Amino acid sequence: MKSIIYSILIAVAFVAGANHAFAQSTPPTGKITGSAITEQGKPADYATITLLRAKDSSIVKSSLTNEAGLYNIDRVTAGTYLIKATIIGYDKSISGTVTVVANSVITVPVLKLQPATSSLKAVNVVATKPLIERKIDRTVINVENSVLAAGNSAMEILERAPGVTLDKDDNISLKGKQGVTVMIDGKLTYLSSAQLANLLRSTDGNAIQSIEIITNPSAKYDAAGNSGIINIKMKKNRAAGTNGSFAATGGYGNNHKASSSLNLNHKNGKLNVFGNYSYVNNKRPQDIRLDRAINNGGITTFFNESTDMLGSRSAHNYKVGADYEVSKKNTLGVQVSGYNSGFDANSFNNTLISTNQVTNIAVTTTRNTTLERYNNLTANINNRLVIDTLGKELSMDADYSYFNNRQSNNYTNNFFYGDGTTLRTSSLLRNNLPTKINIGTFKTDYTNPIGKTMKLEAGAKFSYVATNNDLRTDSILNNVWVTDAGRTNLYKYTENINAGYFNFSKSWKKTSLQAGLRAEQTNSKGDSRDINNITLINERHYLSFFPSAFINHEFSDNHSLGINYSRRIDRPSYDDLNSFVQILNAYTYVQGNPNLKPQYTNSYELTYTYKKRFNATLGYSKTTDVMVEVPRQLDAQKVTFITRDNLAAQNSYNLNLSLPFTLAKWWNMNNNLTGFYLGFKANSPELVLNNGQFAAQGNSINTFTLSKTVKLEGTFNYQSPLTYGLFHIRTQYGLDAGISKSFADKKATLKFSVTDVFNTRQQNLTVRQGNLNFNVFQKNETRVARLTFTYNFGNAKIQARKHNSGADEEKSRVKSGN
């Protein structure tokens, strides 16, 4: 606190000195403060305050009220004025005469706004946000009114965002790099990549407002995410009175798709109560082909696998909460959210085994029935205190999250000779994996503006995570189910992270600066026990520092340049640290790695902006101990398995161009192009690697306004061949199209869309490394036609506050079936 007071004194001394030095040329000034309220006595937040000359009512300057209805007008030249307050839906309110003298602070009597006496129907105001907005520290995709967002899941919308791609396992990459932290409403999801994918596929796109892509976050954010943060903001109806929205979607590809969502809000006086609910139900087929060549002792055996799966997914997502204005400066909030989801699937795998790729010497088949259930309950209590009208603010969050996940599989393996006769007795396996996770977090943030051009921010966060995975695998022996000791274990993991940060920002007329430092101290312990109670314990304690810096300079109205730097960390997912084996079929499985270490990334960006619309960003990052999927092979057993391992380093170079064009009054085009190079290095007894490849990604989003109520959209995505770790991924591309019609005074909208119109999206990759030689082809159901109806009802005049909790980073590392 002493340092803050000292900084304020320096700023005051500087201003006083400057005023003295320029007293001969600068007119004497004063300050005007005041507040505005509605006829119900509630704060008129975000009202426009206009300073008028008393003699002729000419405009001098303007300002806005804050959430408490308060306003300040600084540096007012001595004279006589009037103050006018305006807000949509209310008549203007004008003060009496206000006289300002040098170095005075004048408090204006409260301005009271009355409901508008004239009909607002006579005024037609159209304010539509662009589909893609470029801000100083992030890219925002406003999907709320997009035709293509209607009825799609959050995952399907996200994979069409600029620079975002998904691999065959739904791992999210940004500008070619994995290690993306996904937040929902500013909250970390604490899910593993597989569970996060399930959550996003079960989240109705109709409930999404926007997607923010932050490639270089400041020290205020958790340090997780080497390629940046993607924040998915859900729709909020926080307006005066009662209001809400409803959406329903029906679709069909190879199978049915259905979703619906309801948002409700009621605000009366100091209390705001809100809630939302969404439901998703769909079937999704998947086609996978895997071709392998395994050389053992000079003899090559070929495996040609085909797997067909039909999965059925259903999910209930909900959130209820309330905000209460304890006073004009203090708001207390509570919130409860969660989901209950399930995924059922039946798959059939057929493997042809030969030594010449012509005549089969053996055939195996695997039938698998999968049952997954995911349940989550999260509670949050938060408090926001506005200390003064200058912007000094203190906020606190406490969160608790509980996850209860269950997954079971039943495998039937049959073995035949090439002629179809039985090779050996069928093998029956079953496994059950219940997982329980408890997460508690507390965070506090303090903001202290120093004058108009400087700001100090500081905060702290404490988190604790406890997971419990109890994997049991059984097989049939003499017609009796017997526990498979080699595939059964109990895994417990605990993690505590203590973090603190500070940020300093300063702005001049043309230049802005921000610098910060975050420290995170991590304590973790993994305890793995097999059926014989043999224990493997992996314990770690480490302290890491994460600096960040941002500089932006406007050379003119048309040209600006920005430079930024940040250091980031990615910790292993909780289940990636568990050494348990997850069976896919008789010759393929996935295994965790208890020795997996966190990866660190130093990232640099240089951004040039032309006419505040066109952007070019040049970036470089280096990641040490990069975590990647590594396929390994047991030649003698003819088995391939996938694990995660740390490579020595990853170097990434990228150039991104954002090119929005207005080709006609009715045609807007937004193009995003990224060229990048990813290089990977490893030098260990298990793996020697030094490879990389130049690649390109691009998308073009076109919006055609056919009339005041009809809009057409088309989006084309393209990704060139690229290399990621050991995987060489082939070209991917696709076209989406949709049309929307609004009616009922624009309260209702009907949207029709088709994703992947030409059914071209697919995953195709190869691995050629050491003794590994295989190809993978995967085709999901991507061409789907959807019809969506949305309806908005109630009052929507005054937006209330938005809030993010503190339990965001930890939840992003937990698996979820949504």
N, C-alpha and C positions, 0 to 999 in steps of 0.2 A: 504494500500500500504506500509505503514511503516513496518508492520509486515512481509510482503513478503521480503522487502529489508533486514530486520534484519535476516530473515531465510537464505537468500543468503549469507550474510556476515559471518554467523556462519559456513555455509557449506564451504565457501572459506577458512576461518580460520582453519577449521578442516583438509581440504585437504593440506593446506600449512604446517600445523604442522606435518601431516603424512609424507609429502615429506621430511621435514627436519629430522624427526626421522629416516627415512629409506634411507637417501641419500647415505649411505655407500654401501647399497646392491642393490639399484634400479638404473638401467641405466637411463641417462638423456633422456627425451622424448620431442616431439613436437606434433603439430596438423596440419592436412592437410584439407583444405576446397576447394570447387569448385562447378561447375555446368556442366550439360550436356544438349544439345539441339539436335533436329532433323534438317534435312536439310532445313525445313521450318521455322526454328527459334523458334519452340514451345518447351516447357520444355519436356525433356525425363524423364517422371515420372516413378518411380520404375525400373530404369535401375540398373544393377548390376555393382558396382564399386569395382575393385580388385586392391590391393596394391602389386606391384611386386618388388623384389630386382633388381636393375639395372644391376648387374654383371652377373646374371644367369636366370633372369625372373622367379624365384621361387616365389610362392604365400606366402605373409605374412599374410594378413587378407582381408576381404571384407566387403562391406556395400551396402546400397540401396539409390538411390535418393528419395526425397520426391515428393509431387505433383507439386512443383515448379521446379523440376529438380535439387535441391540442395543436396549436400552431405557433411558429416563430417567424418574424420577418426582421432580418438583420440589416445593418448598414443603411438605415433610412435617413436620407438627408433632412435636416431640420426644415419643418414646414407644417402645413395643415392638410389632413387626409381623411378619407373615408375607407372603411373595410367592408368588402362584400364577400358573402359566403354563398356558394352554389353547389348543388348536387342533383343528380338525375332523380326525378320524381318529386322534387320539392321546389317551392317558390324561393327566390333569392332572399337573403336577409342582409340589410345594410346597417352599419353602425352609425352612431352620431359622429360629429366632427372630432377628430383626434389630432392634437397638437404635439409635435415631436421637437424637442430641443436637444442640443448637443449632449452626448454622453448620458442620455436618459433612457429608462426602460418603462414603456407605457403599457399597462394592462388594460385591454379593451373589455368592456362588459360582454357577458356571454351572448353569442348570436344564436337565436332560436329559429330553426327552419320549419316551416309549415308545409303540409302536403300540397302538391301542385293543384291549382284551381282550374287549370286548362287541361284538356284531354291530351294525354301523351300519344294517342293514336294518330294525331296529326303530324307527328315527327317520326321519320323513318331513319334510324341510325344503324348503319351496318359497319361492324367492326370485327373482321375475321382475321384471326391469327394466321400467319403463313404456316404451311405444313412443316417447314424446317426453318428454325431461327438460329443464327450464329451469335453467341454472346461472348464476352471477354474470356470466360473460363470454361465454356461448355457449348455443346450443340444440343438444341432442343427440337425434338420431333413432336409436333402437336397432332397426335393421332385422334384426338377426341372427335373431330368432325370428319375424319377421313373415311371415304367410302370403303377402302380396302381394310380398314381396321374392324369393320362391323362383322361380328360373328367369329372372327379369328381368335385364336388363343393368344396369350401374351407372348409365348414362344414364337408363334408364326409371325406376329408383328415385329418382334425383336430381330428376327433373322433377315428382315428386309430393311433394317435401319442402316444408314450409311456407315461403311467400314466394319459391319458386324457379320460374322459367318459362324456356322455350326459345323462340327465334324460329325462322323458317323455315330458317335456316342452322345451327341447333343452338348459337347463341351463348347463353350462360347469363346470366340476369338474376336479381338478388336484390332484392326489393321494387321491381321495375320498372326497376332500374338495371343496366346492363352493367358490365363491369370487375371480374368476380369472379375471384379467384385460387383455383385448385383444387389441393389438395394430396392426396397419397395416403400414408397413414401418416406425416403430418407432413413429407413431402418434396414440394417444388415439382416440377411435372411438366415445366416448360420447353417446353410445346407451344403452338402456335398454336391458335386456337379450332377450326379444322377438324380438326387432328390430335388435339386433346384430345377432340373429339366421337367420333372414330374409336376412340380408346383406351377411352373410357367405354362405348361400344357393344359393345366386344369383351371387357369385363371381366364375368365371371360374378357375378351378384348373390348367389349362394350363398356366395361367398367374402368378403362384406362383413359386418363386425361392426356398425359404426355410422357415421353421418354427422354431423359437427359443423359448425354454422353460426356463424361469429364475425363479427358485423357491425362491431365496432370493436376491432381487435387492438391489443395493446400494442406498445411499442418493441422487444420481444424478437423479434417476427416481422419478416420482410422487409416493406418498405414498399409492396410491390406490391399492387394490388387496391383500387380506389376504393370498391367497395360491400361489401368484406369478403372473408373467406376461407371456403371450404368444404373441410373436411378429411375425406376418406374413409378410415376405418380398416378395414383388412382383418382377417379372423379370425386369431387366433394361438393355437396350442396349445403353450404353454411350461410344461408341468407335469412333475413328477417321474416318472421311468420313461419308458415309451414310450406314446404316445397319438396320436390323429389323428381326422380326420373325412373322410367321403366324401359327395359329393352328385352326383346326376344328374338332368337335366331333359329332358323331351321336350315339345314344344309345336307348335301349328299355328294359323295364321291364314289367310292366303291361300297361305302356303308354310310349309315346315318350320322348326322352331327346335330346337336341341339345344345342351346345355352340360353340362360336368362339371367337378368340382374335387376335389382331394385335398390334405389338409394332414397333415403328419407332424412329430412332434417326439420327440426322445429326450434325456432329461436324466439324467446319472449323475455324481454328485459335483460337481466344479467345471466340467464341460463340458456345454454344452447345444447340440445340433445340431438344426436345423429346416429345413424346406423345404415349398414348396407349388407346385402346378401346376394350371392350369385350361385348358380347351379350349372354344371357342365355334365353332359352325357354324350359319349360318342364311341364309335368303334373305329379302329385304325389297323389296317393290315400292314405287314412289313415283309419284304422279300430280301433275303441275304444269300449271297453266293461267296464261297471261300475256296480258292484253289491253292494247294500247297504242294511243294516238292521237297521231300526230306531225303538227304543222302546219308546213309549209314554203312560204313565199310565198303564204299564203292558202289553200293546198290541204291538206286533212287526209287523211292516209293511216292506215287502221286495220290493225293487226296482231293477229290472233287465233292465239296459239301454244298448242299442247298437247304436253306431253312425258310419255312413259311410260317408266319405267326399272325394271329388275329387277336388283338387286344381290345378289351372293353374298359373304358375309363369313366368314372363318375366322381363328382366332387361337390361338396358344399363348403363355401367360404363365407365367413360372416365377420362383422365388426360392429360394436356398439360403444358409445362413449358420450361424455358430456363435458362441457366447459362452463365454469362458473366465474363471473367477474366479482372477485372478493371486493375489489375497489377499482377505480379507474386505472390504477397502475398495476394491479395484481390479478392474474388469471390462473385458476387452478383447474386442471383437467384430469380425467380418468378415462381409460379405454380398455376394452376387452375384445380380443380378436382371436380367430382360430380357423381351423379347417378340419373336415372329415372327408377323406377321399379313399377310393379303392381302385385297384387295377387288377383285372383278371385276364389271363392270356392262355391260349393253347397254341403250342408250336410243334412242328414236325420237322425233324432233321434227317436228311438222307445223305449218307457218305459213301461214295464209290472209291474203292481202293484198287490201284493197279500199279504195274511196273513198267507199262509201255503206253499208258493213256488210251489204250484201245480195248484190251481184254481185262475185265474186272476179276481180281483174285478174291475179293471179299467185299461185302456190303454191310454196313451197319445202319440202323435206324434208331432215332431217339425221339420219344414223345415226352413232352413236358407240360405239366399243368402248373401255372403260376398263380398265386394268390397273394396280393399285397394290400395292406391296410395302413393308412397314415392318419394320425390324429395329433392336433396341436392346440394348445391353449396358451395365450399370451396376455398378461395384464400389465398395464402401464399407469403410473401416476406421475403427473408433471406439474411444475409450477413456473410461471413466468412473471418476473417482477421488473417493471419499468421504474428505475430509480429516479430519473429526472427527465425533463423535457428535452434535454440535449442528446438523448439516445443512450444513456448509460443503462445497462440491462443485465439482469442475472436470471439464468434459467437452470432448472434441475429436472432430472428424469430418473425414475427407478423402474426397472423392468424385471419381470419373471416370466420365463417360457418353459413349457413342459411339452416334450414330444414322446409319443408312444407309437412306435412303428413295428409292424409285423410283416414278415415275408416268408412264404413257404413255397417249395417246389417239389414235385413228384416226377421222377424220371423213370422211363422204361426203355432200356437199351436192348436191342435185338441184334444178333450177329449171324451172318449168312456167308456161305461160299459164293463165289461169283455166279454159279449156276442156280442159286436160290435155295439150296439145301441148308439146313441149320448147321452153323459152325460150332456154337456152344450155347449153353443155357442163357436165357435172358437175365439181364442184370437190372434189379430194381433198387433205386436210391430215393431217399427223401431227405430234405433238410428243412429246418425251421430256424429263423433268425429274428427273435424279438429284440428290439433296441429301445432303450429308454434314455432320454437326455434331459437334463435340468440345466437351465441357464439363468443366471442372475447378473444384472448389471446396474451400475449407478454412474451417472455422469452429470457434470455441472459446467456451464459455460458463462463467462463474464465478458461483457463488451463495454469499453470505455472510450468514447470519442474525445479527442483533444482538439478543441476548436472545430473548424469546418473541414480541415484538410488532413487530420491525422486520426488514427484509431488504433487502440490496443485491444487485443482479444487474448483471453487465457482460459484454460479449462483443464479438467481432469476426468478420467474415466477408470472404473474398476469393474472387472468382469470375472465371473467364475463359471466354469463349465464342467459337468460330470456326465460321462456317458457309460452305458452298460450294454454290451453286446453279448448275447448268450447263444452261440451257434451250435446246433446239434445236427449231425448227419447220421442217418441210419441206412443200412443195407440189409437185404434178405439173405439169410444163411440158414439152410435146412428148414425153409418155410417159416423162419422166425426173424423178426426185425431185431438187428443187433447194432449197437452204436459203433460207428466208424471212428476209432480213436484218432486217426490221422487227420480227420476233417471236422473235429469237434473241439471247440475251445470257448473259454469265457474271457472276454476282453473288457477291461475297465480303463477309462482314460479321464484324467482330471487336468484342467488348465486354468491358470489364473494370470490375467494380464493387468498390470497397473500402468496407466498412461497419463501423461501430462503434456500440454502444449502451450505455446504463445505465438501470436501473430501480430505483426506491426504493419500498418499500411499508411501511406502518405501520398497525397496527390498535389500536383502543381497545375498550372494552367493547361499544359499540354502533356504532362508526364505523370504516370502513376506508378507507385512502387509497393510491393507487398513481400514481406519476408517472414518466415516462421520456422520453428523447430518443435518437433514432437519427439518424445521419448517414450518407449514402451518396454517394460520389464516383464518377461515371460517366465512362468514356472509351470512345467508340465510333467506328467507322469503317466506312462502306459504300462499296464499290468496285464499280461496275457498268460492264461493258465490252460493246460490241456486236461484231458480226462483223468490223467494220473496226478493232477495237481502240480505238475512241473511248471515252474514260473519263469517267464521272461519279462524283466522289468527294464524299461527305458525311461530315464529321468533326465530332464534338461532344465537349466536355468541360464537365461541370457538377457542382457540389456542392449537395446538398439536405439540409435538416434536417426531421425528422419528430417533433414532440413528441406526447405522449399523456398523458392524465390521467383517473383514475377515482376517484370518491368514492361510497361507499355508506353509508347510515345506517339502522339499525333503530330506528324509533320505539317499536315494541312487537313482541310475537310475531306480530302480525297485519299490521303495516304497515312497509314499508321503501321507501326512495327511493334511486335511484342516478343519478349524472350522469357522462357520459364524453365525451371529445373525443379525436380523433386526426387526423393529417394523413397522406395516402397518395399514392402515385404509381402510374401505369400507363404502362409503356414500350411502344412499338409492338412487335408481333410481328415476328420476323425476316423472314418472307416478306412482311408488309405494307409493309416498306421497299423491297422489290424492285420496280422499275417494270415488270417483265415482264407480258405480256398472256396471260391464260388464257381460251381460247375456249370459249364455251358452245354457240353456234350461229352462223349467218351474220349475225345481227343483234344479238347480245348477247355481251359479254365482261366479264371482271374484270381490273382493273389495280391494281398496287401504287402507293405514293406515297413516294418517297425523302425528301420534305420533311416527313413526318409527325413531329410533336413529341410528347413525353410529356405526359400530363395529370395535374393535381394536384387533390386533393380535400381539403377541410376538412369533417369530419363531427362532428355533435353529437347526443347522445341523452340523454333523460330517461326513466328507467324506474321505475314504481311496481309493487310486488309486494304482494298481499293474501293472507294466510295461507300464504305461501311456495308458492302454487300458481298464482294468477291474476296475469297480468302485463299491464301496459299500457305501451307504449314510444312516445314522441313523438320523432321524429328530423328533423333538417335537415342537408343537405349542399350544398356548392357546388363544382362542378368547373370549372376553367378549362382552356381548350384541349381540351375534351372531344372524344375520337376517336369518330366515328360513321361508319356506312356511308352514303355519299352517291351516289345515282344521278345520272348525267349523260347528256346526249343530244346527238348530232351530227345536227341536223335534216336537213341536205342529204344525208348518207349514210344517214339513217333507221336509225341505230345507237344503242343504249342500252348504257352500260357502268357498272359499279359500282366505286367506289374508296372508300378511307377518307380522311377529312379532319378537320382540327381546327376545331370551331366555337368561338365566343367563350366560351360558358358554358352550364352545365346547373345548374338549381336543383331540388332535390328536397325535398319535405316528405312525411312519412309518419307514420301512426299505426297501431301494431300491437297487437292484442289476442290474448292466449293464454288460452283458457277451457276447462280440463279439467273434466269432470264425471263423477261416478260415479252413474249413474242407477239402478242396481241392483247387487246383488252380482255379477251375471253380465253387466253392461253398462257398459262404460267408453267415454266419448266425449271426444275431444280436438279442440277447434275452434281454428283460427287464422285471424284476419281482419286484413287490411291495407288501409288506404285511403291513397292517395298522389297527389301531384301532381308531374309532371315537366315542367319548362319549359326550352326550348332557345332560345338567341339566337345569331345570326351576322350579321355585317355586313362583307361583302367584295365585291369586284367580281364574284366568281363566284356568291355566294349571300347573300341577305338573308333572315333568318328570325327570327321571334319567335312561337313557338307553344308550347302546352302543353295538358294535359288532366288532370282529376281521374279517377282510376281506382280499382278495388278488386279485391283477390284474396282468396280464401278456400279453406280445405279443412276437411273434417270427417272424422276418422278414428274409426270405431266398432269396438270389439272386444267380441265376445259369447262368453263362456265357457260352452259348452253342457254340458260335463262336465269331469272332471279331465284328460281326454285329447283333447277335441275343442274346437276354437276356430274361430270365424267372424269374418272381418274385412270391412269395407266402407269405401271411401274415396271421397269426392266432392270434386272440384276445380272451381273457377270463377275465371275472369278476365274482367273487364268490358272494353269497348273502351278502348284507350289510344293515346297518341301517343308515338313514340320517334323523335326527329330529324325526318326528312321522312316517316316511315312512320306511317300510321294503321291500327292493328291491331284487328280485330273480336273479338267475344266468343269465348271458348273454355271448354269444360267437358267433364267426363267422369266416369264412375263405374267403379270397380274393385271386385271382390269375390273372396273366397277362403275356403277351409275347410281345416283341418289336423287330422290324427289322429296322436297319438304312441302308440307301443307298444314292446315289448321293454324294459320298465322305463325308458321314456322315452329310450332310446338311439337309437331309430329314429323317423322322422317321415315321413308321407306328406302332401303338400300339393297341393291343386288350386285354381287361380286363373284368373280371366278378367280381362284388362285392357280398359278401355274397352268395357264391356258393351254399350252402345247405339251404339257406333261413331260417336261425335259429335266426337272430337278432330280438328281441322283448323286450318290456318293460312289466314287471309283478310286481306289488307291492300291499301291503296290509297296512291297518291302523287299529290297535286295541288299542284305547286309550280313556278312559272315556266312553262317549256315542257314540263314533265313531266306526263304524264297517263296513268297505267296502274294496272291491278289485277292482283294475284297471288293465286292459289288453290293451296294445296298440301295434299295428303292422303297421309299415310304409312300404313303398315299398323300400326294401333294396337289392333285387337281381336284378341287372341291368347289361346288357352286353353293352360294349361301344367299338367303333372303332374310333381312333384318328389319324389324320395326322398333322404333324408339319414340318415346313420348315424355316430354317434360311438363311438369305441372307445378302450380303454386307460385309463390313470390320469390323473385331472384334478384333483389336490388342491391343488398349490402353484403359483401363477402366477409366472412369471419376469418379468424386466424387459421393458419395451417401449422401442424406440429409434427416433428420427427422425434422418435424416442432414441434411447441409447443402446438398445440391444440389437443393433443391425449387423455388425461385423460377425459376431459369434454365430448368429442364426444362419448366416450364409454358408456355413460349413457343415450343416446338418442335412441329411437326406430327407426328402419329402415326397410323398406320393401324389401331390397335387399336380 
